[in-house]
Amino acid sequence: MSSSTASAFRLPSPFPCSPGVSRRRRGGAVSVRCGIGDFIGGDLLKPDLGRWLDDVEKHKALAIYSPHEGGYEGRYLNRLRYQGYYFLDMTARGLGDPETMLTKIYPVCPAHVGKQPIARWYFPPEVDFRLAMLPPNAKGLVLWIIEAKVLSKAELQFLALLPSLRPKVRVIAECGNWRKFIWKPLKEISGLVPLVE
């Protein structure tokens, strides 16, 4: 494969470079300079929890990218819990249609072993059910979705629009991994608005 063909398939990363990190091409090789924040964890050196709270309130739906080793999400989750939010944790795998499961009464057909009659059970919408159970002093409900990288663009777009349908709901979707904990508005990731560089 020639270098011109290889460069045709190279896409720019939507992730920002860490301070002190530069990417340069020298004769086909890429060199990366790392800062101390890439080894320790940038959020331990420069806490950004205040900006996190502001962005949750401003954008209402965020896509997060955390390091592979995990543990960083809890710091941000706890900060929201201290603010008075309650949580609904769900996994994207097995979610089905998010619109139906979260905002409408939906049927579930349990597996039968061949001799039982085929049954259909109906469940209340998850988000509306949890919103009805919130105490009066609650600030809202955070829908935290893990493994959201398996969702389609249309499903991510619905999750980005869910806070406009249910104003007390905030959506946090774990859309992948990165070297440090970063987040972007879910509307940008799902393609509802253009990416901001």
Buried (B, 14 or more C-beta within 10 A) or exposed (E): EEEEEEEEEEEEEEEEEBEEBEEEEEEEEEEEEEBEBBEEBBBEEEEBBEEBBEBBEEBBBBBBBBBEEEEBBEBBBEBBBEEEBBBBEBEBEEBEEBBEBBBEEBEEEEEEEEEEEEEEEEEEBBBBEBBEEBEEEEBBBBBBBBBBBEBEEEBBBBBBBBBEEBEBBBBBBBBBBBBBBBBBBBBBBBEBEEEEE
